[in-house]
Amino acid sequence: MISTSTRYQIVNKDMARTKSLIEKEPATKREIEYYQANIKNIKTIDEFIKNDRLFKFAMKAYGLEDMAYAKGLFKKMLQEGISSKTSMANKMSNPLYKEFAKAFDFAGKGAAATSAASATTEAVSKYVQMALEKKEGEQNQGVQLAMYFKRKASSVTTTMGILADKALLKFVQTTFGIPESASKADLDIQVRNLEKHLNIKDLQDPKKVDKLIQRFSAMWDIKNASTTQMAPVLTLFDQSSVEQGFSVDLMMSITKLRLGGF
């Protein structure tokens, strides 16, 4: 089987062409055309939530596909918006919720929310990216993890940002040979352990991010040399469920650590 590093380089060598091929796939093309033709006609939160096809498209674009069933939760979140620090979106530790609420800002923009770039061109671009990563993951989960890390790295500014994201944590654990059992330790110990291996500031440097991906790819292939790479990926990349996976005690610990400067 082709190495993770080689496949990653092939996909990224001409990303515009790669994405173009994804967009032309019949199923993806149909969903994009429907979304583009109808999203601007949506003027209220209720209309958005009730149009199952549009709503699922938007949810997938912003990495929340597996939470598309929770329409009541997202209706409330969109109604509260993002302007208040105590709004639901701002209280979630998973940043994807806030990103979604900001992209479809009915509370702040009203009927104009679905005409914003975040709800139109950006949503389509993100949808294509998600479709591409998922397709690669069906063949080699390592490639999907590498692409995901490349996309998310610059947005991570704290060690907690890695611990709260199962896919990013898997990437870092693989890169530095950290056993998965380390995740069972107390949260403050997990933080210190990760900081021994990784300087979070390095994630703002594209060259250092690429070097991390090279190291990850080599480690991934070594670790998975004798096993199939057709591994299930849904649980890793279901970032929408991160909130559900945290206990009350863990959520409180995260809050305390944030207040402490993390």
Backbone torsions as a table, in degrees:
resi	resn	phi	psi	omega
1	MET	NA	143.0	179.1
2	ILE	-60.0	141.5	-176.4
3	SER	-68.1	157.6	178.6
4	THR	-60.1	-44.1	-179.1
5	SER	-61.8	-45.2	-178.9
6	THR	-64.2	-45.6	-179.5
7	ARG	-64.5	-40.4	178.6
8	TYR	-60.5	-43.4	179.8
9	GLN	-66.4	-37.8	178.7
10	ILE	-62.5	-46.9	-178.5
11	VAL	-63.3	-39.4	-174.2
12	ASN	-88.9	-11.1	-177.0
13	LYS	-59.3	-43.1	177.6
14	ASP	-135.9	76.2	-174.3
15	MET	-60.9	-35.6	-179.8
16	ALA	-60.9	-43.7	179.6
17	ARG	-68.6	-41.0	-179.8
18	THR	-60.2	-45.9	179.4
19	LYS	-67.3	-35.0	179.2
20	SER	-61.4	-39.4	179.1
21	LEU	-66.4	-38.0	178.0
22	ILE	-65.0	-43.6	-179.1
23	GLU	-61.6	-29.6	-176.6
24	LYS	-84.5	-9.8	176.8
25	GLU	-63.6	130.5	-172.0
26	PRO	-45.6	-51.1	-176.9
27	ALA	-64.7	-43.6	179.5
28	THR	-66.6	-42.3	-179.7
29	LYS	-60.3	-43.1	-180.0
30	ARG	-61.9	-43.2	-178.6
31	GLU	-67.6	-40.1	179.4
32	ILE	-64.6	-45.1	-178.9
33	GLU	-62.9	-41.2	179.0
34	TYR	-64.4	-45.5	-178.7
35	TYR	-61.3	-48.4	-178.4
36	GLN	-62.7	-34.4	-177.7
37	ALA	-77.5	-20.7	-171.8
38	ASN	-120.6	-20.9	-171.9
39	ILE	-61.8	-38.0	-177.2
40	LYS	-71.6	-14.0	178.1
41	ASN	-81.7	-11.6	178.8
42	ILE	-80.3	125.6	-175.9
43	LYS	-118.0	-14.0	-178.2
44	THR	-133.7	164.2	178.1
45	ILE	-63.6	-42.0	-179.6
46	ASP	-60.6	-43.0	178.5
47	GLU	-62.4	-40.3	-179.3
48	PHE	-64.6	-48.2	-177.9
49	ILE	-66.3	-37.7	-176.0
50	LYS	-75.6	-23.1	177.1
51	ASN	-84.2	91.4	-172.2
52	ASP	-57.0	-38.0	-176.4
53	ARG	-69.0	-45.1	178.5
54	LEU	-67.0	-42.8	-177.8
55	PHE	-63.2	-44.3	179.8
56	LYS	-65.4	-36.8	177.5
57	PHE	-60.9	-49.0	-179.3
58	ALA	-62.2	-41.7	-179.8
59	MET	-64.3	-42.1	178.4
60	LYS	-64.8	-42.0	-179.0
61	ALA	-58.4	-37.1	-177.2
62	TYR	-100.9	22.2	172.2
63	GLY	73.0	22.5	-176.5
64	LEU	-121.4	24.0	-174.7
65	GLU	-51.6	-40.4	-175.4
66	ASP	-78.4	1.2	176.1
67	MET	-110.9	11.9	-177.0
68	ALA	-62.4	-20.1	179.1
69	TYR	-74.5	-22.0	-173.6
70	ALA	-86.7	59.5	-174.3
71	LYS	-66.5	-34.0	178.9
72	GLY	-62.8	-43.7	179.5
73	LEU	-61.8	-45.4	-177.3
74	PHE	-73.6	-28.4	174.8
75	LYS	-63.3	-46.1	179.1
76	LYS	-63.5	-41.9	-178.6
77	MET	-64.1	-42.2	178.9
78	LEU	-69.4	-34.1	177.8
79	GLN	-65.3	-37.8	-179.4
80	GLU	-77.0	-27.7	178.4
81	GLY	71.0	-157.2	-175.8
82	ILE	-126.6	0.9	-175.2
83	SER	-71.6	-31.0	179.8
84	SER	-92.1	137.2	178.9
85	LYS	-65.5	-21.2	-178.4
86	THR	-96.2	4.6	179.4
87	SER	-67.0	156.5	-176.9
88	MET	-55.0	-46.1	-177.5
89	ALA	-61.0	-38.2	-178.6
90	ASN	-77.3	-17.6	179.9
91	LYS	-90.2	-15.7	-179.9
92	MET	-71.4	137.7	177.5
93	SER	-75.8	-27.5	177.4
94	ASN	-79.0	114.5	-176.1
95	PRO	-66.0	-14.1	-179.0
96	LEU	-63.8	-31.5	-180.0
97	TYR	-66.2	-46.0	179.2
98	LYS	-65.7	-39.1	179.0
99	GLU	-61.1	-40.5	179.0
100	PHE	-67.2	-45.9	-179.9
101	ALA	-63.3	-33.1	178.3
102	LYS	-74.2	-36.5	-179.2
103	ALA	-67.7	-37.9	179.7
104	PHE	-114.9	68.9	-171.1
105	ASP	-84.8	67.7	178.0
106	PHE	-62.7	-36.7	-178.0
107	ALA	-63.4	-35.2	-177.9
108	GLY	-95.5	-31.6	-174.2
109	LYS	-112.6	-9.5	179.4
110	GLY	63.4	-137.5	-176.7
111	ALA	-63.5	-19.1	-178.8
112	ALA	-80.7	-5.8	-175.8
113	ALA	-56.4	-39.9	-175.1
114	THR	-83.5	2.5	175.5
115	SER	-100.9	-8.2	179.9
116	ALA	-68.9	154.4	-179.6
117	ALA	-59.0	-35.7	-178.4
118	SER	-63.4	-26.4	-179.0
119	ALA	-98.3	-8.0	-177.2
120	THR	-117.5	-92.7	-175.2
121	THR	-62.4	-41.7	-179.2
122	GLU	-67.7	-38.3	179.2
123	ALA	-63.5	-41.5	179.2
124	VAL	-65.6	-43.7	179.3
125	SER	-61.0	-42.5	179.3
126	LYS	-66.9	-36.8	179.2
127	TYR	-61.7	-44.3	179.1
128	VAL	-63.9	-42.6	179.0
129	GLN	-61.4	-43.9	179.6
130	MET	-63.9	-39.8	179.1
131	ALA	-64.5	-39.7	179.0
132	LEU	-64.4	-48.5	-178.5
133	GLU	-63.0	-40.3	179.6
134	LYS	-64.6	-41.0	179.7
135	LYS	-63.4	-43.3	178.8
136	GLU	-64.9	-36.7	-179.3
137	GLY	-65.2	-26.3	178.3
138	GLU	-68.0	-23.0	178.8
139	GLN	-99.8	-39.7	-177.6
140	ASN	-153.4	107.3	-178.0
141	GLN	-61.1	-29.2	179.2
142	GLY	-61.8	-40.0	178.5
143	VAL	-65.0	-42.1	178.4
144	GLN	-62.1	-42.8	178.2
145	LEU	-63.2	-41.3	179.8
146	ALA	-64.0	-43.7	179.4
147	MET	-65.5	-40.7	179.9
148	TYR	-63.8	-44.1	179.5
149	PHE	-62.9	-42.2	178.7
150	LYS	-58.8	-41.1	-177.3
151	ARG	-73.5	-35.7	-172.1
152	LYS	-96.6	-19.9	-169.9
153	ALA	-50.3	-50.5	-174.6
154	SER	-65.1	-18.1	-179.4
155	SER	-87.5	-8.0	-179.2
156	VAL	-90.9	117.8	-177.0
157	THR	-117.7	-5.1	179.1
158	THR	-137.9	156.9	175.8
159	THR	-61.1	-33.6	178.9
160	MET	-61.5	-29.4	178.9
161	GLY	-64.1	-28.5	176.5
162	ILE	-79.5	-44.9	-178.6
163	LEU	-63.4	-28.9	-178.0
164	ALA	-84.3	-3.5	-177.0
165	ASP	-122.8	109.5	-174.5
166	LYS	-59.8	-37.7	-178.6
167	ALA	-70.7	-42.3	177.9
168	LEU	-64.6	-40.2	179.9
169	LEU	-63.9	-41.7	177.9
170	LYS	-60.9	-41.6	178.7
171	PHE	-59.8	-49.8	-177.3
172	VAL	-66.8	-42.0	178.9
173	GLN	-61.3	-42.1	179.2
174	THR	-67.0	-44.6	-177.5
175	THR	-58.1	-41.2	-174.6
176	PHE	-108.3	10.9	176.8
177	GLY	65.2	32.4	178.8
178	ILE	-84.8	124.0	-178.8
179	PRO	-65.2	146.6	179.8
180	GLU	-61.8	-26.1	179.9
181	SER	-63.4	-18.1	178.9
182	ALA	-62.8	-22.4	-179.5
183	SER	-71.1	-10.2	179.2
184	LYS	-86.2	-9.5	-178.5
185	ALA	-72.9	166.4	175.5
186	ASP	-57.4	151.6	-173.7
187	LEU	-60.5	-41.2	-178.9
188	ASP	-66.1	-31.9	176.8
189	ILE	-69.8	-39.9	177.3
190	GLN	-61.1	-42.6	179.8
191	VAL	-61.0	-50.0	-178.9
192	ARG	-62.2	-38.2	-179.3
193	ASN	-64.0	-45.0	179.2
194	LEU	-64.9	-38.4	-177.9
195	GLU	-69.9	-18.1	174.6
196	LYS	-70.9	-28.4	-175.7
197	HIS	-98.7	-33.0	-170.4
198	LEU	-133.9	130.5	172.6
199	ASN	-91.0	113.5	-175.8
200	ILE	-55.8	-31.4	180.0
201	LYS	-62.1	-25.5	180.0
202	ASP	-63.8	-22.5	-178.4
203	LEU	-71.7	-9.9	177.0
204	GLN	-91.0	-3.7	-178.2
205	ASP	-107.2	108.5	-177.3
206	PRO	-54.2	-37.0	-179.5
207	LYS	-66.8	-40.1	179.5
208	LYS	-71.2	-33.6	176.8
209	VAL	-64.0	-42.9	178.9
210	ASP	-63.7	-37.4	178.3
211	LYS	-66.3	-38.6	177.0
212	LEU	-63.4	-38.9	179.1
213	ILE	-66.0	-38.5	177.2
214	GLN	-62.2	-44.9	-180.0
215	ARG	-65.9	-43.3	178.0
216	PHE	-58.1	-46.6	-176.7
217	SER	-59.0	-43.0	179.0
218	ALA	-65.1	-45.1	-179.4
219	MET	-65.4	-39.4	-180.0
220	TRP	-61.5	-45.9	-178.3
221	ASP	-67.1	-35.7	176.9
222	ILE	-65.1	-45.9	-177.4
223	LYS	-66.6	-33.1	-174.7
224	ASN	-108.0	16.5	-176.1
225	ALA	-59.3	-35.1	-175.4
226	SER	-104.5	7.6	-180.0
227	THR	-125.7	160.3	178.9
228	THR	-68.1	146.7	178.5
229	GLN	-97.9	5.9	176.4
230	MET	-84.4	52.7	-175.5
231	ALA	-80.7	149.2	176.5
232	PRO	-64.1	135.9	-174.9
233	VAL	-116.0	-10.1	-172.7
234	LEU	-60.6	-42.2	-176.5
235	THR	-68.2	-32.0	179.0
236	LEU	-71.7	-42.2	-173.0
237	PHE	-97.9	6.3	173.4
238	ASP	-82.3	72.9	-178.0
239	GLN	-68.8	-17.7	179.1
240	SER	-64.6	-22.1	-175.9
241	SER	-95.0	4.6	-179.1
242	VAL	-58.6	-42.3	-179.7
243	GLU	-59.3	-43.1	-175.5
244	GLN	-67.7	-27.1	-176.9
245	GLY	-80.4	-9.6	-179.7
246	PHE	-90.9	134.9	174.3
247	SER	-78.6	167.2	178.8
248	VAL	-61.7	-41.9	179.8
249	ASP	-61.8	-40.5	-179.2
250	LEU	-67.7	-41.1	178.5
251	MET	-61.4	-40.6	178.5
252	MET	-66.1	-38.3	179.1
253	SER	-64.3	-40.9	178.5
254	ILE	-62.1	-42.5	179.8
255	THR	-61.3	-43.6	179.4
256	LYS	-63.4	-40.8	179.9
257	LEU	-66.3	-37.6	177.6
258	ARG	-63.2	-43.5	179.9
259	LEU	-65.7	-24.3	-179.4
260	GLY	-84.0	0.0	174.1
261	GLY	112.7	2.3	179.0
262	PHE	-77.0	NA	NA
